[in-house]
Amino acid sequence: MNLDPSRITISFIIPVLNGEKYIKGCLGHICSEMAPEDEIIVVDNGSTDTTLSIVRGYPSVRILQYPDITIGALRNRGANAAKGDIFAFIDSDCLLCKDWRQSVETTLGDDNVGATGSTCDPPLDANWMVRAWQSSRVRHQTAVHYLNSANLVVKRQVFESIEGFDDELVTDEDSDIGLKINLAGFIIIENPDVRVINLGVPETLRQFYRQKKWHAIGGFKLGIGTRLDKPMIMHVLFLLSALATVFAVYFVEVGTLNPTVIPALFLWVPVATALYRILQYKNFRYFFHLVVLYLIFYFARTEALTQAIWTQNAKSTTKNVRSS
């Protein structure tokens, strides 16, 4: 699986749905980084805006159309049609930065490395919320369990050996494929020099909440959100601390417990999570911002879990009624 940097070809695979706002910038930045032998494949999910008209302005770009399938399935369709040695999965709202390709070549030159990429950078004009949430980034090449598929680069042979993304997953397809790459014996390297800027970030706390809820719902529906990983463990602890807070309120009311226990019980999980992140990434500037965002994050996951359980119970009830 040794790749010669001077001879490798990259297939850029871009899933898109109504991406007229960013697609031109995305394609322009890819064109500035790609080699003559590389290719760009745009996989459209049924856009009704001017996305396809914009893409057709780039004659060398191949367009595939697959309406109403999952994001993972879109990426798989693009990979099935691709010819490159490397598959670069880039979201349509991302801009490749200078020397992106060179950094990919260097990192994937190691036979043991199956994939690379990096956490997306925020836009230059991003607000405090975006900058705080995306502040957790490595400063040097680091082995990780998965990378966000907005900027994920995988060797063709590795991708084919693990049979690509799971077509059925609505969300969390990135953590799923990361797990499969690791189980196949390959390393995923986060390289901050494989850099992209993500323009399509949530701009308000309400949008942030909705995004995290949507991600969690997809995971819970198919079992990914119930894996005993760090987010799941911390979410369980958050639910237990919320329940303990309810009981603590009673004891405060009857005068047997100090009122200061209430905020401590309720907030310790978001505080612990924020503290872990700033210590891990040595970025202390956004501690209090992250406490707020993680509180919202756990509330969003809780609503998603409640909705998933409700839906499952409704399906079971319907099935029992039909069978009887």
Phi, psi and omega in degrees: 000017180291128182251129176275113184305331183282350185235353184291151175240144182244132171258115177273119184246117187240106172282143183209146172215113180050056185255031185301334185291327188238345191298324181296316178296320179300310181295320180299317180289325176295315180301328181284344182252339188282155175271163182302331182275350180287169178220157176238130177236120175259125181250108186269139184259017179108040182298141178245003178260208184267015183307308185293326176297320178294315182297323180294347175287354176246090188303331183279350182277128177274140180244126172245143183236118178222087182293146167060042170238169184289165180296322177295319178296321177301314180295321178297320179297320178295318179295322180298330181266354187278154182246351188285164174285336183229139176256120178253108179268111184236128178287153187289348178256020181247146179243120175293140179261167184303139178070018177303310185295317180300320180293322177297314180302315182296314184291315183279001174291343177278125182300330184280346182270122180263337184204158176212182183149197177197162171298134183294141173281149176282161174298157181299330182261021182295149179277180185300323183297312181294315182295321179293313184293327182261019180278348182274090180221145181284153179261343180224166178302129186219138175286131182228168180278329178198166176228150176300133185284006172290338180211072185236127182240122187232137173297139182305311183298324178293313181301316181289326181292332180260005178063031170066206180284160174279115182300335188275342186285128177282319176220178178065020177294337180288316178292328179294313181290330175298317178299318181293322178296316179294318180295333178281358175094015181251155180264142171254121182252121170276119180242111183298345178278345172275072199257135171227157174252126180264114182274336187268053183268154174300137185253350179227164178296326178295316178295321177300314180299313181297321180296313182292326176294317180297317178299317182292321180301314179300319179292316181295323182300324185247014172090349181294320182289355180253005175294145183278068175256183184299313179302321181292317179300315181291328177293319177299317178297324178296317179297319179294320180291326176295319178295318178297325179297320179299314179293324181296325179302319179299313183291331174294318181298323181272000173084016181257003182218140179291132182301336181294346179292330185300302180296327180296316179296316187286328188257356189295328180290310175302322179295315181296320180294315179298319180296318178300316182294317183289330177286323181294319185254003176055041179235094190270356187292329191251025184303305184293326176298318182290328176301314179297314183293323179288329174298315177296319180302314182288326174296318180297317178295325180294316177296320179296318179296317178300316180295319180295318179294317179300315180297317180295318178296321179296320179294319180295320178297315179298319181295319180294322180295317181293321182288334179276000000 
